[in-house]
Amino acid sequence: MTADFVERSVIGGRAIVGEVVTSIGSHDNAPQLGEREGLYGPESESWRLNREAMLLLGAGPRSLLMQIAHPLIAEGVDQHSDFRADPWRRLQGTLRSYLRIVFGTTSQARGEISRLNGIHRSIKGPVRDAVALSTTRAAGYSARDPRLALWVHATLVDSTIVAYDAWIEPLPRERRARFYTKTRPIGLAFGIPEDLLPPDLAAMEAYLERMLDPAGPIQVTPTARELAGYILHPSMGPLFAPLGVLPPVAYDWTLWPAVGLLPSRLRVEFGIPWSPARKTVATWLVGGWRAWNPLIPTGFRWVAQAARADARLAR
């Protein structure tokens, strides 16, 4: 769900590939799922929410911008991501990875988590941004730091909830709580210790509030602002070659609804203009989508991975 939302951003935490990945699904009171149902299963809120393709356009940019708002994660993305050179290829690979974990079979999802954990072992380096050095007092960063893994996990969970509630339909608190509960085993599999991972939705919300406090660790650095430019003003790339002559300003407005989902403080710190005109356009686009969404056939609304998972279970 998140240019490089999952694979190359600092999502990994400690590379715990064995027991934790094997035990996914055993950390709650839900019945154990079979191979075909995957790690979440068709009755989960994860399947219900993530099948909406439109959700990715809001949750993806929002979560990535929130991730790089952490000074150390911005350093990791800056030094280990190639989305400057080819953002579309990285985006395609990242979404494929995320949706394989959600909608794949149990073996496919566990294999993808293990693969990502293996990649994360090598993601480390020095802190080069002067602002990051002064705010974190850290000489280096590592994807094996569970505190960074927790922030990435939290932004993915929160962005999914926020985007679904704003773009698809109101999401009652009990559904939000069920969704969060089912994400905890995935957080554990990515190396977040049990005593660090918030136990329930209320605790996760309190964690986000602490992190986003003006005096908290989330502080947008010059490196993060430079990276945000590639997210907010992407080139059309090879997927849209006929439109490649268009300057980014010609289609930047399509990202305004996603920008509207950001915490206001982060919009200010990223230097993202949020004029009444931009807010009006974003509101109009979201309102139009919510009005038309129920009328659009699910074959167009839902991601292909969800359709394949449904067909797999039907067989």
C-alpha positions in Angstrom: 0.0 0.0 0.0 2.7 2.3 0.2 6.8 5.1 -4.8 8.3 2.4 -2.5 5.6 1.9 0.2 6.8 -1.4 1.7 9.7 -3.0 0.0 12.4 -0.4 0.3 11.2 1.9 3.0 12.3 1.0 6.5 9.6 -1.4 7.3 11.5 -4.4 8.5 12.3 -4.3 12.2 14.4 -7.3 13.3 14.4 -10.0 10.7 12.5 -12.6 12.5 11.6 -15.0 9.8 11.0 -18.4 11.5 8.7 -18.8 14.5 6.9 -15.5 14.2 6.0 -15.9 10.5 4.9 -19.5 11.1 2.7 -18.5 14.0 0.8 -15.7 12.2 -2.9 -16.1 12.9 -2.4 -17.7 16.3 -2.2 -14.4 18.3 -5.9 -13.8 18.4 -9.1 -15.8 19.1 -10.0 -16.3 15.5 -10.2 -19.9 14.2 -7.1 -21.1 12.3 -7.3 -20.5 8.6 -6.4 -23.0 5.9 -3.8 -22.6 3.1 -6.3 -21.2 0.6 -7.7 -18.6 3.0 -4.3 -17.0 3.6 -3.3 -15.0 6.7 -6.5 -13.0 6.9 -9.3 -14.8 5.3 -12.5 -13.8 3.5 -14.3 -12.8 6.7 -11.6 -10.3 7.8 -11.8 -6.6 7.6 -8.5 -6.6 5.7 -10.1 -8.4 2.8 -13.1 -6.1 2.9 -11.2 -2.9 3.0 -8.1 -3.6 0.8 -10.1 -5.0 -2.1 -11.2 -1.4 -3.0 -8.7 -0.3 -5.6 -9.4 3.4 -5.0 -8.2 3.0 -1.5 -4.6 2.5 -2.7 -4.6 6.0 -4.3 -5.3 7.6 -0.9 -3.7 5.3 1.6 -0.5 4.8 -0.4 0.7 8.4 -0.8 -0.5 9.3 2.7 1.3 6.4 4.4 4.6 7.0 2.5 4.6 10.7 3.3 3.9 9.9 7.0 6.7 7.4 7.0 9.4 9.7 5.6 8.3 12.4 8.1 10.3 10.3 10.6 13.9 11.6 10.1 15.6 8.2 10.2 13.1 6.6 7.8 13.7 9.5 5.4 17.4 8.7 5.6 16.8 5.0 4.8 14.5 5.8 1.8 16.9 8.4 0.5 19.9 6.0 0.6 18.2 2.7 -0.4 15.3 3.5 -2.7 15.5 4.0 -6.5 12.0 5.5 -6.9 13.6 8.8 -8.0 14.7 7.0 -11.2 11.7 4.7 -11.8 8.8 5.4 -9.4 6.2 3.5 -11.4 8.2 0.3 -11.5 8.8 0.5 -7.7 5.2 1.3 -7.0 4.0 -1.6 -9.1 6.3 -4.0 -7.3 5.4 -2.7 -3.9 1.7 -2.9 -4.4 2.1 -6.4 -5.7 4.1 -7.3 -2.6 1.5 -5.8 -0.2 -1.5 -7.4 -1.9 0.2 -10.8 -1.9 0.4 -10.7 1.9 -3.2 -9.7 2.2 -4.9 -11.9 -0.5 -2.3 -14.6 -1.2 -2.4 -18.1 0.1 -0.8 -18.7 3.5 2.4 -20.0 1.8 2.5 -17.0 -0.6 2.1 -14.5 2.2 4.6 -16.1 4.5 7.1 -16.3 1.7 6.7 -12.7 0.9 7.2 -11.6 4.5 10.3 -13.8 4.7 11.6 -12.3 1.5 11.1 -8.7 2.7 12.7 -9.5 6.1 15.7 -10.8 4.2 16.0 -7.5 2.3 15.7 -5.5 5.4 18.9 -7.0 6.9 21.0 -4.8 4.6 19.1 -1.5 5.0 21.3 0.6 7.3 23.6 3.5 7.0 24.7 6.9 8.4 22.5 9.8 9.1 23.5 12.5 6.7 20.8 15.2 7.0 21.9 17.8 9.5 18.4 18.3 10.8 17.9 14.6 11.3 21.2 14.5 13.2 20.2 17.3 15.6 16.6 16.0 16.2 17.3 12.3 16.6 20.9 12.5 18.0 21.5 9.3 16.1 24.6 8.6 14.0 23.0 5.9 12.0 19.8 4.0 11.2 18.9 0.4 10.7 15.8 -1.3 9.3 16.2 -3.8 12.2 15.2 -1.1 14.6 11.8 -2.2 15.8 10.8 1.4 16.6 11.1 2.3 13.0 9.2 -0.8 12.0 6.4 0.1 14.3 6.1 3.6 12.8 5.8 2.1 9.3 3.3 -0.4 10.5 1.2 2.2 12.2 1.1 4.5 9.2 -0.1 1.7 6.9 -2.8 0.7 9.4 -3.9 4.2 10.1 -3.9 5.3 6.4 -6.0 2.4 5.4 -8.6 3.3 8.0 -8.5 7.0 7.3 -8.8 6.6 3.5 -11.6 4.0 3.6 -13.6 6.1 6.1 -13.1 9.3 3.9 -13.4 7.8 0.4 -15.5 4.7 0.6 -18.0 4.7 3.5 -18.0 5.6 7.2 -16.0 2.9 9.1 -17.6 2.2 12.5 -15.2 1.9 15.5 -15.9 -1.8 16.0 -14.8 -2.5 12.4 -11.7 -0.4 12.9 -10.8 -2.4 16.0 -11.3 -5.7 14.2 -9.1 -4.5 11.4 -6.3 -3.5 13.8 -6.5 -6.7 15.7 -5.8 -8.8 12.6 -2.8 -6.6 11.6 -1.0 -7.3 14.9 0.4 -10.7 13.9 1.8 -9.1 10.7 3.5 -6.5 12.8 5.0 -9.2 14.9 6.2 -11.0 11.8 8.0 -7.9 10.7 10.0 -7.9 13.9 8.0 -5.6 16.2 8.2 -7.1 19.7 5.0 -7.9 21.6 5.8 -5.4 24.3 6.3 -2.6 21.8 3.3 -3.3 19.5 0.1 -1.5 20.8 -2.3 -4.2 22.1 -5.5 -2.6 20.7 -6.9 0.2 18.6 -7.0 2.7 21.5 -3.4 2.1 22.3 -2.4 2.5 18.6 -4.3 5.8 18.4 -2.5 7.0 21.6 0.9 6.0 20.0 0.1 7.9 16.8 -0.9 11.0 18.9 2.4 10.9 20.8 4.5 10.5 17.6 2.7 13.3 15.9 2.9 15.7 18.8 4.8 18.9 17.7 7.5 18.0 20.3 7.6 14.3 19.3 10.0 12.4 17.0 8.1 13.0 13.8 9.8 16.0 12.3 10.0 16.7 8.5 13.6 17.2 7.4 15.0 18.8 4.2 15.7 15.2 3.0 12.1 14.3 3.5 10.8 17.4 1.7 13.0 16.6 -1.3 11.7 13.0 -1.4 8.1 14.3 -1.1 8.5 16.1 -4.4 8.9 12.8 -6.2 5.7 11.5 -4.5 3.6 14.6 -5.1 4.9 15.5 -8.6 5.6 12.1 -10.2 6.5 11.9 -13.9 4.1 10.0 -16.1 6.7 7.3 -16.7 6.6 4.4 -19.2 3.1 3.3 -18.2 1.7 6.6 -19.6 4.2 7.2 -22.4 1.7 9.1 -24.7 1.1 11.6 -21.9 4.8 11.9 -20.9 5.0 15.4 -22.4 2.7 16.8 -19.8 4.3 18.6 -16.9 3.5 17.3 -13.4 1.5 20.5 -12.6 -1.0 19.4 -15.2 -2.1 16.4 -13.1 -0.9 17.2 -9.6 -4.5 17.9 -8.7 -5.3 14.2 -8.8 -3.2 13.8 -5.6 -5.0 16.6 -3.7 -7.5 14.2 -2.1 -4.7 12.1 -0.7 -2.9 15.2 0.5 -6.2 16.2 2.3 -5.9 13.0 4.4 -2.6 14.1 5.9 -2.4 15.5 9.4 -2.4 19.3 8.9 0.9 19.8 10.7 2.7 17.5 8.2 1.2 19.4 5.3 2.7 22.5 6.7 6.1 21.0 7.4 6.3 19.4 4.0 5.5 22.8 2.5 2.4 21.5 0.7 0.1 24.4 -0.2 -3.5 23.8 1.1 -5.5 26.7 -0.2 -9.3 26.9 -0.1 -9.3 26.2 -3.8 -7.3 23.0 -3.4 -9.4 21.9 -0.5 -12.5 22.5 -2.6 -11.2 20.5 -5.5 -10.3 17.6 -3.2 -13.7 17.6 -1.5 -15.4 17.7 -4.9 -13.4 14.7 -6.2 -14.0 12.6 -3.1 -17.7 13.5 -3.1 -18.0 12.5 -6.7 -16.2 9.2 -6.1 -18.4 8.3 -3.1 -21.5 9.0 -5.1 -20.5 6.9 -8.0 -18.7 4.1 -6.1 -21.8 2.0 -5.4 -22.8 2.1 -9.0 -19.5 0.9 -10.4 -19.3 -2.9 -11.1 -17.0 -4.7 -8.6 -14.9 -5.9 -11.6 -13.7 -2.4 -12.0 -13.7 -1.3 -8.3 -11.8 -4.3 -6.8 -8.2 -5.1 -7.1 -7.4 -8.2 -9.3 -5.7 -10.0 -6.3 -9.0 -9.9 -4.4 -10.9 -11.3 -7.4 -8.3 -14.1 -7.7 -8.6 -14.9 -4.0 -12.4 -15.1 -4.3 -12.1 -17.5 -7.3 -9.5 -19.6 -5.4 -12.0 -20.1 -2.5 -14.9 -20.7 -4.8 -13.0 -23.6 -6.4 
